[in-house]
Structures are given as structure tokens and as C-alpha cells.
Amino acid sequence: MSEYTGGPAFPLEGSAKRSANSGMTLRDYFAAKAMAGMFANDELLTRYGAMAKEHMVDPEFLVSAAAYSCADAMLKERAK
């Protein structure tokens, strides 16, 4: 898991910035977008299902791990 989160996905300005809840991180936002694309791809989901069965894990675990891996790669590229 990456230590770098990219900060808040939707940062607030001024007095609203002092809110107790800063919302999701940019890493979470990127992962959610990647996961949405994965769930829209039936062929990919079929492959994840087969891999999950082979390794005896939940397919959702594989999809979420892949989504956060994509998010970490996007944050790394963004930092260049």
C-alpha cells in the first residue's frame, strides 16, 4: 500500500478547508475510477474470476488490489 495519497481529491478553499472531514484522497479517487473501468469490462472480469478461483481468493480482492495499483502508478506519474 502506498504511503502517498495525493492529498484530498477535492480540496476546499478558505474557511471550508477547516472542515473535520476532508473526504476521499486523490489515491482513492483514482482507484475508484480505475475500478469502474474494470467492472465495465466483462472480459477482464472473467479473467479476474478465473485467477481468483485458481488462487482461492475473492475476485473483488483482485480487482480492488489492481485498482489501487493503477492509482499508485497514476500518482507516481503525476509527481514527475
N, C-alpha and C positions, 0 to 999 in steps of 0.2 A: 504494500500500500504506500502510495506517495505521501510524503510529509507536506509537499507543496500543494495547496488547494487552489491557488489562483486568486484568492480573496473572494469577496461576495460577488455573486453573479449579476446582481442588480444593485450596485452601491447607491446609497442615498446621500443627498447633499444637505448641508446646514443642520438645523435642529432635528430633523428627521433622522440624521445619522446617529443620534444618541439613543435610538430605539434599542430595547432589550433584545429583540430578535433580529439578527442581521440576515436571516434567510439562508438559502442554499449557497454553497460555494460554486465558483466557476467550474471546478472539477466535477461536482455533482451535476451541474447543468450540461456540461459536455457529455458526461456518461449517459444522462437521460436521453439526449439527442441521439447518441450512438445506439443505445438500446432500442429506441423507437425504430430506427432503420433496420436493426437486426430482426425485430419482431415482424416487420413488414416483408421480410424475405423468407418465403416458405422453404426454398432450397437450403438456405443456411440453417434454418431451424431444424430441418430434417437431419442435417449433418450433426448439429449440436445434440439432437436427441440420440443419435447412434453413438456418438462419443460418450455421452452421459451414461448410456446403458452399458457400454464397454467398461467404463471406469467406475461404475456403480455410484454415481453422484447425481444430484438433481440437475436437469438441464438448465433450470433458472440460475443455478450457481455458475455454470459455464458462461451463460450469456452475460450475467452481471459482471463476472471477472473480466470478460473480453471488453465490455463497455468501459469499465474503469481503466483498462489497459489502453484503450483508444484515447480516453480522456487524458491520461498521463502523457501520452505521445503528443497530443494537441497542445498541452501546457508546455511541454519541453520545446516544441517547435515555436510556439508563441513567444517564448523567452529569448529566442535568438535575436 
